[in-house]
Amino acid sequence: MSASTHSVDGERLWRTLGELAEIGATPAGGVARVALTDEDLAGRERFVAWARELGCSVHVDQMGNLFARREGTDPDRAPVVIGSHLDSQPTGGRYDGAYGVMVGLEILRVLAEGDVATAAPIEVVSWTNEEGARFPPAMIGSGVYAGAFSLDEGLAAPGVDGTTLGAELVRIGYDGPEPCGQPDGAGRRPIGHYIEPHIEQGPILEAAGVTLGTVTGVQGIRWYDVTIEGQSAHAGSTPMEHRSDAMVSAALLVCEADAIARRRAPEGRATVGTLATGTGSRNTVAGTVELTIDLRHPDAVELASMHDELLAFAASERFGGGPGNAPAGLPPKPAISQIWYSPPIVFDPAVVEAVRAGSAAAGFEAVDITSGAGHDACYVSQVAPTGMLFIPCADGLSHNEAESILPEHATAGAQATLNAVLSLAG
């Protein structure tokens, strides 16, 4: 691919990212635009206003997935779609997700300014509830689109605050009229090709001094909810051999999850992101502990082995059966429930090559990289040719208010994406 005759406006892109970051801004410099909150609504409305200023039509499906469309010259061509998500973690960064949507917006602006005609339509999408922070699991909007979840499952997703996803869509006015995906594809908005520009959320590109990464795939993810039921008891008067201490079980399980991943270094990942006791106190043996486990690996077989090892350890003789085994002094057995599985993804070779060539046309040699994080592109790849592009983030830090990128990296990623889109769209 030769150098593009159309160029993004890096200063405008950076300014737009800053304006979006004012919505839900936190004192520490990040954002809190948790899915379907009033802040998320304000972010959506700002994006809609920008898209309509360019003459784009706006479409919302039953899951609140938001599409801005610029028509092409060939009515038979499915659109080239760029996007990501606008929702954030409760204390999230400015660029996770938002970068991909704003790159798509910048591309629409470039095409409008140059009166560029593409054969295929161009769409920019913001998927609903990518983060899963309020309505677990993650990526429900794109998951329903791709048929991984039914519409009823998506709308019924319970919020951590006692709400449901469907009710909150109604509350903010984004329970759209257009059909979302079904397992047989009925009613699904067509996608010809999908590109998701994103910050890396890891340290690899920055450590290598590389500006762009061509994402060839995404590692697999398994999420678990764990409940441990022991027996509350007095910290001073209950001998160790008479305890059924749920916290000891939790500590053993946390250490084993860590060991499972370390046995598969450097690809394995294990994270215990939350841990909570019941009505605990300083001088009471913990009766109940709940925690979450996140296992990841780019190889499906290895990830399955990690799953098996985790369950085998929880069922082992390291644990008793609960309060009834208190005299034995064994900590209670954990009850582990897998709540989500996203298999490893290999992206479409044609889209991967378009991203690689688009980077070269922008003057950068992109390195191939596997994503350590899940993205909406995972689900979209099940129903449409898909690829991703990464730019570095400072210290690999993301899901954090200190998340930071460089303007020149943001511009480079946008230019590479524009080049790839023009190639795919004709």
C-alpha positions as CSV (number, residue, x, y, z in Angstrom):
1,M,0.0,0.0,0.0
2,S,1.4,3.4,-1.0
3,A,1.3,6.4,1.2
4,S,-2.2,7.7,1.7
5,T,-3.3,10.9,0.0
6,H,-5.6,11.6,2.9
7,S,-4.3,12.6,6.3
8,V,-5.9,12.7,9.8
9,D,-5.7,15.9,11.8
10,G,-3.8,14.8,14.9
11,E,-4.4,18.0,16.8
12,R,-8.1,17.7,16.2
13,L,-8.1,14.1,17.3
14,W,-6.3,15.0,20.5
15,R,-8.6,17.9,21.2
16,T,-11.6,15.6,20.7
17,L,-10.2,13.0,23.0
18,G,-9.8,15.8,25.6
19,E,-13.4,17.1,25.2
20,L,-14.8,13.6,25.6
21,A,-12.7,13.1,28.7
22,E,-14.4,16.0,30.3
23,I,-17.5,13.9,30.5
24,G,-17.2,11.8,33.7
25,A,-13.8,13.4,34.5
26,T,-12.3,12.4,37.9
27,P,-10.1,14.5,40.1
28,A,-7.2,12.2,39.5
29,G,-7.3,12.8,35.7
30,G,-9.3,9.8,34.6
31,V,-12.9,9.2,33.8
32,A,-15.9,7.4,35.3
33,R,-18.4,6.7,32.5
34,V,-19.6,3.4,33.8
35,A,-22.1,1.6,31.4
36,L,-25.6,3.2,31.2
37,T,-25.0,5.8,33.9
38,D,-25.8,9.4,33.3
39,E,-22.2,10.0,32.4
40,D,-22.3,7.2,29.8
41,L,-25.4,8.8,28.4
42,A,-23.7,12.1,28.1
43,G,-20.7,10.5,26.3
44,R,-23.1,8.8,23.9
45,E,-25.0,12.0,23.2
46,R,-21.8,13.9,22.5
47,F,-20.7,11.3,20.0
48,V,-24.1,11.3,18.3
49,A,-24.0,15.1,18.0
50,W,-20.5,15.0,16.4
51,A,-21.6,12.3,13.9
52,R,-24.8,14.1,12.9
53,E,-22.7,17.3,12.3
54,L,-21.0,15.2,9.5
55,G,-24.3,14.2,8.0
56,C,-24.1,10.6,9.3
57,S,-27.2,8.6,10.1
58,V,-27.3,7.2,13.6
59,H,-28.6,3.8,14.5
60,V,-29.2,2.1,17.9
61,D,-30.0,-1.6,18.3
62,Q,-31.9,-3.4,21.1
63,M,-28.7,-3.7,23.2
64,G,-27.9,0.0,22.9
65,N,-25.0,-0.6,20.5
66,L,-24.6,2.7,18.7
67,F,-23.7,3.1,15.0
68,A,-22.9,6.2,13.0
69,R,-23.0,5.5,9.2
70,R,-21.6,7.3,6.2
71,E,-23.0,5.9,3.0
72,G,-20.9,4.4,0.2
73,T,-21.4,4.3,-3.5
74,D,-22.2,0.6,-3.8
75,P,-25.4,-0.3,-2.1
76,D,-24.5,-4.0,-2.2
77,R,-21.3,-3.6,-0.1
78,A,-21.4,-4.3,3.7
79,P,-19.8,-1.5,5.7
80,V,-16.2,-1.2,6.9
81,V,-16.7,-0.6,10.7
82,I,-14.3,1.1,13.1
83,G,-15.0,1.4,16.8
84,S,-14.7,0.2,20.4
85,H,-16.6,1.5,23.4
86,L,-17.3,4.6,25.4
87,D,-18.0,3.1,28.8
88,S,-15.2,3.0,31.4
89,Q,-14.2,1.4,34.6
90,P,-15.4,3.2,37.8
91,T,-11.9,4.8,38.0
92,G,-10.9,4.4,34.4
93,G,-8.5,6.1,32.0
94,R,-9.3,8.6,29.3
95,Y,-8.3,6.4,26.3
96,D,-9.4,2.8,27.0
97,G,-12.1,2.2,24.4
98,A,-12.7,5.9,23.8
99,Y,-9.6,6.0,21.5
100,G,-11.1,3.6,19.0
101,V,-14.4,5.4,18.8
102,M,-12.7,8.8,18.4
103,V,-10.4,7.5,15.7
104,G,-13.5,6.3,13.9
105,L,-15.0,9.8,14.3
106,E,-11.8,11.4,13.0
107,I,-11.9,9.2,9.9
108,L,-15.5,10.3,9.2
109,R,-14.3,13.9,9.5
110,V,-11.4,13.3,7.0
111,L,-13.7,11.7,4.5
112,A,-16.3,14.5,4.9
113,E,-13.8,17.2,4.5
114,G,-12.2,15.6,1.4
115,D,-15.6,14.6,0.0
116,V,-14.1,11.1,-0.4
117,A,-16.4,8.6,-1.9
118,T,-15.9,5.0,-0.8
119,A,-17.6,2.0,-2.4
120,A,-18.4,0.4,0.9
121,P,-20.2,2.5,3.6
122,I,-18.2,3.5,6.7
123,E,-19.6,3.0,10.1
124,V,-18.3,3.9,13.6
125,V,-19.6,1.8,16.5
126,S,-19.7,2.1,20.2
127,W,-20.5,-1.2,21.8
128,T,-22.6,-1.3,25.0
129,N,-21.0,-2.5,28.3
130,E,-17.6,-3.6,27.1
131,E,-16.1,-3.2,30.5
132,G,-18.6,-5.3,32.4
133,A,-17.9,-3.3,35.5
134,R,-21.5,-2.6,36.2
135,F,-23.2,-5.5,34.3
136,P,-20.9,-8.6,34.3
137,P,-19.7,-10.3,32.2
138,A,-17.7,-8.0,29.9
139,M,-18.6,-7.3,26.2
140,I,-22.3,-8.1,26.4
141,G,-23.3,-5.7,23.7
142,S,-21.0,-7.2,21.1
143,G,-21.7,-10.6,22.5
144,V,-25.4,-10.4,21.9
145,Y,-24.6,-8.9,18.4
146,A,-22.5,-12.0,17.6
147,G,-25.0,-14.5,19.0
148,A,-22.8,-15.5,22.0
149,F,-25.6,-14.4,24.3
150,S,-29.3,-14.2,23.6
151,L,-31.0,-10.9,23.6
152,D,-33.0,-11.9,26.7
153,E,-29.7,-12.8,28.5
154,G,-28.2,-9.5,27.6
155,L,-31.1,-7.4,28.7
156,A,-31.5,-9.4,31.9
157,A,-27.8,-9.0,32.9
158,P,-27.9,-8.0,36.6
159,G,-26.1,-4.9,37.7
160,V,-23.9,-4.8,40.8
161,D,-26.1,-2.0,42.0
162,G,-29.4,-4.0,41.8
163,T,-30.4,-2.7,38.4
164,T,-30.6,-4.7,35.1
165,L,-29.0,-3.7,31.8
166,G,-32.3,-3.7,30.0
167,A,-34.0,-1.4,32.5
168,E,-31.1,1.0,32.4
169,L,-31.2,1.1,28.6
170,V,-34.8,2.2,28.9
171,R,-34.0,4.7,31.6
172,I,-31.4,6.5,29.5
173,G,-33.4,6.2,26.2
174,Y,-31.0,3.8,24.4
175,D,-33.3,0.8,24.1
176,G,-33.0,1.0,20.4
177,P,-35.5,-0.3,17.8
178,E,-33.1,-2.1,15.5
179,P,-32.7,-5.9,15.9
180,C,-29.4,-7.1,17.5
181,G,-27.8,-10.3,16.5
182,Q,-29.2,-13.8,16.8
183,P,-27.4,-17.1,16.6
184,D,-28.5,-17.6,13.0
185,G,-27.6,-14.0,12.0
186,A,-31.2,-12.9,11.6
187,G,-31.6,-9.2,12.0
188,R,-27.9,-8.5,12.6
189,R,-26.5,-5.3,11.1
190,P,-24.0,-6.4,8.4
191,I,-20.3,-5.8,8.9
192,G,-18.0,-6.3,5.9
193,H,-14.8,-5.7,7.8
194,Y,-14.2,-4.5,11.4
195,I,-11.1,-2.7,12.8
196,E,-10.7,-1.8,16.4
197,P,-7.9,0.7,17.2
198,H,-7.0,0.5,20.9
199,I,-4.3,1.4,23.4
200,E,-2.2,-1.7,24.2
201,Q,-3.0,-1.8,28.0
202,G,0.3,-3.5,28.4
203,P,4.1,-2.6,28.3
204,I,5.3,-4.5,25.2
205,L,5.2,-1.8,22.6
206,E,6.6,0.9,24.9
207,A,9.4,-1.3,26.1
208,A,10.4,-2.1,22.5
209,G,10.2,1.5,21.5
210,V,7.6,0.6,18.8
211,T,4.8,3.0,17.8
212,L,2.2,0.6,16.3
213,G,1.2,-3.1,16.8
214,T,-0.7,-5.2,14.4
215,V,-2.9,-7.4,16.6
216,T,-3.0,-11.0,15.3
217,G,-5.2,-12.4,18.0
218,V,-6.5,-12.3,21.6
219,Q,-5.7,-14.7,24.4
220,G,-8.4,-16.7,25.9
221,I,-10.1,-15.7,29.2
222,R,-12.0,-17.6,31.9
223,W,-13.8,-15.8,34.7
224,Y,-14.9,-17.5,38.0
225,D,-16.9,-16.6,41.0
226,V,-15.8,-18.3,44.2
227,T,-17.7,-18.7,47.4
228,I,-16.2,-20.2,50.6
229,E,-18.4,-21.1,53.5
230,G,-16.7,-21.8,56.8
231,Q,-17.8,-21.0,60.3
232,S,-17.5,-17.7,62.2
233,A,-15.9,-18.2,65.6
234,H,-14.1,-16.2,68.3
235,A,-10.5,-15.3,67.4
236,G,-9.3,-15.8,70.9
237,S,-11.2,-18.8,72.3
238,T,-11.3,-21.1,69.3
239,P,-8.2,-23.3,68.9
240,M,-6.7,-23.6,65.5
241,E,-7.6,-27.3,65.2
242,H,-11.3,-26.4,65.7
243,R,-11.6,-23.8,63.1
244,S,-13.2,-23.8,59.6
245,D,-11.6,-20.6,58.4
246,A,-12.8,-19.3,55.1
247,M,-10.0,-16.8,54.8
248,V,-7.3,-19.5,55.0
249,S,-9.1,-21.3,52.1
250,A,-9.1,-18.0,50.2
251,A,-5.4,-17.5,50.8
252,L,-4.5,-21.0,49.6
253,L,-6.6,-20.6,46.5
254,V,-5.1,-17.2,45.7
255,C,-1.6,-18.5,45.9
256,E,-2.5,-21.6,43.8
257,A,-4.1,-19.5,41.1
258,D,-0.9,-17.4,41.0
259,A,1.2,-20.5,40.8
260,I,-0.9,-22.0,38.0
261,A,-0.1,-19.0,35.8
262,R,3.6,-18.8,36.8
263,R,4.1,-22.4,35.7
264,R,3.2,-21.1,32.2
265,A,5.3,-18.0,32.1
266,P,5.4,-15.8,30.2
267,E,2.0,-16.4,28.6
268,G,0.0,-17.4,31.6
269,R,-2.1,-14.9,33.6
270,A,-4.1,-15.3,36.8
271,T,-5.7,-12.5,38.8
272,V,-7.8,-12.3,41.9
273,G,-9.4,-8.9,41.4
274,T,-11.9,-8.8,44.3
275,L,-12.1,-10.5,47.7
276,A,-14.8,-9.8,50.3
277,T,-15.8,-11.3,53.7
278,G,-19.3,-11.6,55.1
279,T,-19.9,-9.9,58.4
280,G,-16.3,-10.1,59.5
281,S,-14.5,-8.3,62.2
282,R,-10.9,-8.0,63.5
283,N,-11.4,-10.6,66.2
284,T,-13.6,-13.1,64.4
285,V,-12.6,-16.1,62.3
286,A,-13.9,-15.5,58.8
287,G,-17.1,-17.5,58.1
288,T,-17.7,-16.5,54.5
289,V,-15.4,-15.2,51.8
290,E,-16.3,-14.4,48.2
291,L,-13.7,-13.7,45.5
292,T,-13.2,-13.6,41.7
293,I,-10.5,-15.3,39.6
294,D,-9.5,-14.4,36.1
295,L,-7.3,-16.9,34.1
296,R,-5.8,-16.1,30.7
297,H,-3.7,-17.8,28.1
298,P,-3.3,-17.5,24.3
299,D,-3.5,-21.3,23.8
300,A,-6.9,-22.9,24.3
301,V,-5.4,-26.2,25.5
302,E,-3.2,-24.5,28.1
303,L,-6.1,-22.5,29.3
304,A,-8.2,-25.6,29.7
305,S,-5.3,-27.2,31.7
306,M,-5.3,-24.1,33.9
307,H,-9.0,-24.5,34.5
308,D,-8.6,-28.2,35.4
309,E,-5.8,-27.5,37.8
310,L,-7.7,-24.8,39.6
311,L,-10.8,-27.1,40.1
312,A,-8.6,-30.0,41.1
313,F,-6.8,-27.9,43.7
314,A,-10.2,-26.7,45.1
315,A,-11.4,-30.3,45.4
316,S,-8.1,-31.6,47.0
317,E,-7.5,-32.8,50.5
318,R,-6.0,-29.4,51.4
319,F,-9.6,-28.5,52.3
320,G,-12.4,-29.9,54.4
321,G,-16.1,-29.8,53.6
322,G,-17.2,-26.8,55.6
323,P,-18.3,-26.1,59.2
324,G,-18.9,-29.8,59.8
325,N,-15.2,-30.5,59.4
326,A,-14.1,-27.9,61.9
327,P,-12.6,-30.4,64.4
328,A,-10.2,-31.6,61.8
329,G,-8.8,-28.0,61.5
330,L,-9.1,-28.1,57.7
331,P,-10.2,-24.9,55.9
332,P,-13.5,-25.3,54.0
333,K,-13.6,-26.3,50.3
334,P,-14.1,-23.4,47.8
335,A,-17.1,-23.6,45.5
336,I,-16.0,-22.4,42.1
337,S,-18.4,-21.4,39.3
338,Q,-17.1,-20.4,35.9
339,I,-19.3,-17.5,34.7
340,W,-17.6,-16.6,31.4
341,Y,-15.3,-18.1,28.8
342,S,-13.9,-16.2,25.8
343,P,-11.8,-18.6,23.7
344,P,-8.5,-17.5,22.1
345,I,-9.0,-15.6,18.9
346,V,-7.0,-15.5,15.7
347,F,-7.9,-12.5,13.6
348,D,-8.8,-12.5,9.9
349,P,-5.5,-12.5,7.8
350,A,-6.8,-10.0,5.2
351,V,-7.7,-7.4,7.9
352,V,-4.5,-8.1,9.7
353,E,-2.6,-7.5,6.5
354,A,-4.6,-4.3,5.8
355,V,-3.6,-3.0,9.2
356,R,0.0,-3.9,8.7
357,A,0.1,-2.3,5.3
358,G,-1.8,0.8,6.6
359,S,0.9,1.2,9.2
360,A,3.6,1.0,6.6
361,A,1.9,3.6,4.4
362,A,1.8,5.9,7.5
363,G,5.6,5.4,7.8
364,F,5.7,2.9,10.6
365,E,6.7,-0.8,10.8
366,A,4.1,-2.3,13.0
367,V,5.1,-5.4,15.1
368,D,2.8,-8.4,15.4
369,I,1.3,-8.7,18.9
370,T,-1.2,-10.8,20.8
371,S,-3.7,-8.9,22.9
372,G,-3.7,-9.8,26.6
373,A,-7.0,-8.1,27.2
374,G,-10.5,-9.0,25.9
375,H,-12.1,-6.7,23.4
376,D,-15.4,-6.4,21.5
377,A,-13.3,-7.5,18.5
378,C,-13.3,-11.0,20.0
379,Y,-17.0,-11.5,19.5
380,V,-17.2,-9.5,16.2
381,S,-14.5,-11.8,14.8
382,Q,-17.0,-14.7,15.1
383,V,-19.3,-13.2,12.5
384,A,-17.1,-10.8,10.4
385,P,-13.5,-10.4,9.2
386,T,-11.8,-8.6,12.1
387,G,-8.5,-7.0,13.1
388,M,-7.1,-4.6,15.7
389,L,-4.3,-2.0,15.9
390,F,-2.5,-1.1,19.1
391,I,-0.7,2.1,20.2
392,P,1.5,2.2,23.3
393,C,0.3,3.5,26.7
394,A,2.7,4.8,29.4
395,D,4.1,2.0,31.6
396,G,1.5,-0.3,30.1
397,L,-1.0,1.1,32.6
398,S,-4.7,0.9,32.0
399,H,-7.9,0.6,33.9
400,N,-6.4,3.3,36.0
401,E,-6.9,7.1,36.1
402,A,-3.2,7.6,35.4
403,E,-3.6,5.9,32.0
404,S,-1.7,8.0,29.4
405,I,-0.7,8.0,25.7
406,L,1.3,10.3,23.5
407,P,-0.4,12.6,20.9
408,E,2.0,11.4,18.2
409,H,1.1,7.8,18.9
410,A,-2.6,8.6,18.8
411,T,-2.1,10.3,15.4
412,A,0.0,7.4,14.0
413,G,-2.6,4.9,15.0
414,A,-5.4,7.0,13.4
415,Q,-3.5,7.4,10.2
416,A,-2.8,3.7,9.9
417,T,-6.4,2.9,10.6
418,L,-7.5,5.4,7.9
419,N,-5.2,3.8,5.4
420,A,-6.5,0.4,6.2
421,V,-10.1,1.5,6.0
422,L,-9.7,3.1,2.6
423,S,-8.0,0.0,1.3
424,L,-10.8,-2.3,2.6
425,A,-13.6,0.1,1.6
426,G,-12.5,0.6,-2.0
